[in-house]
């Protein structure tokens, strides 16, 4: 059974209609799930940089390197498992 994380957002129902609240909740849930998945991926991987002779495990550096992956030669992404 899959477990879906829920994010709570409070709106005043006097100001906003119920269907708009549901649309906003669905939109925010999609965005936050993608961000959480990206962060989990960055924690599970490491960067091996042959040019600098380094192994980097910092999640922020892993994320930035993945976005620039094709610009840097001899930089590899490996899973820690």
N, CA, C and O of each residue as an XYZ file, in Angstrom:
324
protein
N       0.853     -1.170      0.000
C       0.000      0.000      0.000
C       0.902      1.236      0.000
O       1.794      1.365      0.838
N       0.660      2.131     -0.939
C       1.500      3.331     -1.021
C       1.014      4.383     -0.033
O      -0.178      4.531      0.237
N       1.973      5.087      0.480
C       1.659      6.133      1.457
C       1.903      7.476      0.798
O       3.024      7.761      0.377
N       0.889      8.296      0.702
C       1.021      9.618      0.096
C       1.102     10.660      1.193
O       0.260     10.712      2.089
N       2.127     11.485      1.106
C       2.279     12.540      2.100
C       1.304     13.668      1.792
O       1.120     14.044      0.634
N       0.694     14.192      2.818
C      -0.267     15.275      2.650
C       0.301     16.555      3.224
O       0.931     16.548      4.282
N       0.082     17.628      2.539
C       0.492     18.948      2.991
C      -0.775     19.757      3.229
O      -1.665     19.797      2.380
N      -0.848     20.387      4.366
C      -2.055     21.097      4.746
C      -1.898     22.584      4.492
O      -0.859     23.177      4.781
N      -2.951     23.175      3.944
C      -2.988     24.592      3.664
C      -4.363     25.095      4.094
O      -5.391     24.523      3.732
N      -4.361     26.160      4.864
C      -5.628     26.665      5.393
C      -6.117     27.850      4.573
O      -5.377     28.800      4.319
N      -7.385     27.773      4.164
C      -8.055     28.855      3.450
C      -9.343     29.187      4.191
O      -9.913     28.343      4.883
N      -9.775     30.381      4.043
C     -11.083     30.752      4.566
C     -12.119     30.405      3.498
O     -12.030     30.884      2.367
N     -13.087     29.587      3.845
C     -14.094     29.177      2.867
C     -15.081     30.305      2.574
O     -15.852     30.228      1.618
N     -15.057     31.327      3.380
C     -15.924     32.468      3.099
C     -15.377     33.279      1.931
O     -16.137     33.938      1.222
N     -14.081     33.234      1.732
C     -13.441     34.041      0.696
C     -13.260     33.255     -0.597
O     -13.457     33.795     -1.685
N     -12.887     31.985     -0.485
C     -12.548     31.184     -1.660
C     -13.518     30.018     -1.776
O     -13.896     29.403     -0.779
N     -13.913     29.725     -3.014
C     -14.823     28.615     -3.254
C     -14.105     27.285     -3.056
O     -12.883     27.199     -3.176
N     -14.872     26.265     -2.757
C     -14.313     24.955     -2.431
C     -13.538     24.347     -3.599
O     -12.482     23.752     -3.382
N     -14.034     24.479     -4.829
C     -13.333     23.882     -5.968
C     -11.990     24.564     -6.231
O     -11.051     23.912     -6.688
N     -11.888     25.848     -5.953
C     -10.617     26.561     -6.098
C      -9.625     26.080     -5.042
O      -8.435     25.935     -5.323
N     -10.108     25.836     -3.845
C      -9.250     25.315     -2.778
C      -8.710     23.939     -3.164
O      -7.532     23.657     -2.945
N      -9.545     23.091     -3.729
C      -9.110     21.764     -4.137
C      -8.083     21.837     -5.262
O      -7.124     21.064     -5.269
N      -8.266     22.750     -6.209
C      -7.297     22.922     -7.294
C      -5.948     23.385     -6.753
O      -4.904     22.880     -7.165
N      -5.971     24.345     -5.831
C      -4.733     24.844     -5.243
C      -4.025     23.757     -4.437
O      -2.800     23.642     -4.483
N      -4.789     22.970     -3.708
C      -4.213     21.879     -2.923
C      -3.544     20.849     -3.830
O      -2.441     20.386     -3.538
N      -4.207     20.489     -4.927
C      -3.648     19.528     -5.871
C      -2.367     20.076     -6.508
O      -1.379     19.353     -6.641
N      -2.384     21.330     -6.895
C      -1.229     21.978     -7.509
C      -0.033     22.004     -6.549
O       1.079     21.640     -6.931
N      -0.262     22.431     -5.310
C       0.816     22.502     -4.321
C       1.340     21.113     -3.948
O       2.537     20.936     -3.727
N       0.447     20.143     -3.880
C       0.869     18.776     -3.574
C       1.809     18.242     -4.644
O       2.811     17.602     -4.325
N       1.496     18.498     -5.911
C       2.367     18.050     -7.011
C       3.736     18.698     -6.936
O       4.754     18.026     -7.108
N       3.770     19.989     -6.684
C       5.046     20.701     -6.622
C       5.888     20.206     -5.447
O       7.075     19.926     -5.609
N       5.283     20.098     -4.278
C       6.034     19.701     -3.092
C       6.511     18.256     -3.174
O       7.584     17.937     -2.661
N       5.743     17.378     -3.804
C       6.187     15.996     -3.974
C       7.386     15.912     -4.903
O       8.295     15.118     -4.663
N       7.405     16.721     -5.965
C       8.547     16.723     -6.876
C       9.798     17.243     -6.186
O      10.889     16.712     -6.394
N       9.649     18.269     -5.372
C      10.794     18.816     -4.641
C      11.324     17.796     -3.647
O      12.538     17.639     -3.514
N      10.442     17.105     -2.950
C      10.866     16.097     -1.981
C      11.548     14.930     -2.679
O      12.523     14.392     -2.154
N      11.065     14.526     -3.848
C      11.682     13.428     -4.591
C      13.069     13.832     -5.079
O      13.999     13.026     -5.043
N      13.212     15.070     -5.535
C      14.507     15.556     -5.993
C      15.515     15.592     -4.844
O      16.671     15.207     -5.021
N      15.089     16.045     -3.688
C      15.972     16.103     -2.525
C      16.381     14.696     -2.082
O      17.540     14.476     -1.729
N      15.455     13.753     -2.097
C      15.772     12.374     -1.734
C      16.774     11.768     -2.708
O      17.674     11.033     -2.303
N      16.615     12.077     -3.989
C      17.553     11.585     -4.998
C      18.945     12.161     -4.759
O      19.945     11.452     -4.876
N      19.005     13.439     -4.427
C      20.304     14.082     -4.189
C      20.993     13.509     -2.952
O      22.221     13.434     -2.919
N      20.240     13.108     -1.948
C      20.839     12.495     -0.758
C      21.303     11.064     -1.039
O      22.224     10.571     -0.386
N      20.668     10.394     -2.011
C      20.999      9.003     -2.305
C      22.156      8.875     -3.288
O      22.658      7.770     -3.497
N      22.590      9.969     -3.892
C      23.652      9.914     -4.899
C      24.876     10.695     -4.443
O      24.822     11.515     -3.526
N      25.970     10.410     -5.113
C      27.194     11.162     -4.888
C      27.829     11.464     -6.242
O      27.568     10.782     -7.233
N      28.651     12.477     -6.265
C      29.317     12.907     -7.489
C      30.785     12.509     -7.404
O      31.460     12.794     -6.415
N      31.266     11.855     -8.439
C      32.694     11.562     -8.540
C      33.241     12.462     -9.637
O      32.910     12.309    -10.813
N      34.078     13.398     -9.230
C      34.662     14.383    -10.144
C      36.117     13.988    -10.397
O      36.982     14.188     -9.545
N      36.372     13.427    -11.574
C      37.721     12.979    -11.927
C      38.650     14.172    -12.128
O      39.839     14.082    -11.819
N      38.135     15.278    -12.636
C      38.963     16.466    -12.880
C      39.583     17.001    -11.591
O      40.746     17.406    -11.579
N      38.812     17.003    -10.517
C      39.290     17.543     -9.238
C      39.732     16.458     -8.257
O      40.191     16.764     -7.156
N      39.593     15.197     -8.652
C      39.919     14.044     -7.793
C      39.156     14.116     -6.474
O      39.737     13.996     -5.395
N      37.837     14.315     -6.582
C      36.997     14.444     -5.393
C      35.757     13.577     -5.510
O      35.274     13.278     -6.603
N      35.259     13.184     -4.344
C      33.949     12.553     -4.235
C      33.103     13.489     -3.383
O      33.422     13.747     -2.222
N      32.032     13.989     -3.963
C      31.201     14.990     -3.289
C      29.862     14.357     -2.931
O      29.219     13.725     -3.769
N      29.449     14.532     -1.675
C      28.178     13.981     -1.215
C      27.188     15.065     -0.778
O      26.074     14.742     -0.365
N      27.565     16.318     -0.859
C      26.676     17.411     -0.465
C      25.467     17.466     -1.401
O      25.622     17.499     -2.622
N      24.275     17.475     -0.828
C      23.047     17.448     -1.630
C      22.944     18.660     -2.552
O      22.495     18.529     -3.690
N      23.353     19.832     -2.079
C      23.279     21.028     -2.924
C      24.225     20.934     -4.117
O      23.869     21.328     -5.227
N      25.426     20.413     -3.890
C      26.376     20.275     -4.983
C      25.924     19.194     -5.960
O      26.091     19.340     -7.171
N      25.354     18.116     -5.440
C      24.830     17.062     -6.309
C      23.731     17.623     -7.209
O      23.694     17.339     -8.406
N      22.850     18.411     -6.630
C      21.751     19.004     -7.400
C      22.275     19.929     -8.492
O      21.827     19.853     -9.636
N      23.213     20.796     -8.150
C      23.748     21.729     -9.154
C      24.532     20.994    -10.232
O      24.504     21.397    -11.395
N      25.224     19.931     -9.871
C      25.996     19.168    -10.852
C      25.085     18.415    -11.806
O      25.388     18.304    -12.994
N      23.985     17.905    -11.306
C      23.055     17.189    -12.178
C      22.473     18.122    -13.229
O      22.283     17.722    -14.378
N      22.191     19.360    -12.846
C      21.666     20.320    -13.816
C      22.715     20.723    -14.848
O      22.357     21.124    -15.955
N      23.998     20.628    -14.512
C      25.085     20.975    -15.430
C      25.829     19.728    -15.899
O      27.000     19.814    -16.268
N      25.181     18.594    -15.892
C      25.847     17.311    -16.096
C      26.563     17.215    -17.441
O      27.681     16.702    -17.499
N      25.958     17.687    -18.509
C      26.536     17.519    -19.844
C      27.587     18.577    -20.168
O      28.236     18.485    -21.210
N      27.771     19.559    -19.325
C      28.766     20.600    -19.570
C      30.144     20.221    -19.034
O      31.151     20.731    -19.524
N      30.207     19.346    -18.049
C      31.473     18.995    -17.406
C      31.883     17.575    -17.785
O      31.150     16.631    -17.491
N      33.041     17.402    -18.434
C      33.492     16.042    -18.750
C      34.083     15.370    -17.509
O      34.582     16.039    -16.604
N      34.021     14.060    -17.485
C      34.598     13.240    -16.421
C      34.008     13.536    -15.046
O      34.714     13.516    -14.038
N      32.714     13.810    -15.021
C      31.981     13.974    -13.777
C      30.860     12.933    -13.802
O      30.047     12.903    -14.726
N      30.830     12.083    -12.776
C      29.918     10.946    -12.784
C      29.006     10.989    -11.564
O      29.405     11.413    -10.479
N      27.774     10.541    -11.770
C      26.788     10.462    -10.689
C      26.617      8.991    -10.340
O      26.296      8.176    -11.205
N      26.831      8.654     -9.077
C      26.701      7.284     -8.606
C      25.740      7.233     -7.423
O      25.661      8.158     -6.615
N      25.016      6.125     -7.350
C      24.141      5.908     -6.206
C      24.960      5.340     -5.055
O      25.815      4.479     -5.265
N      24.704      5.816     -3.844
C      25.465      5.376     -2.671
C      25.172      3.926     -2.293
O      25.976      3.295     -1.609
N      24.049      3.400     -2.723
C      23.697      2.033     -2.354
C      24.621      1.094     -3.062
O      24.509     -0.121     -2.899
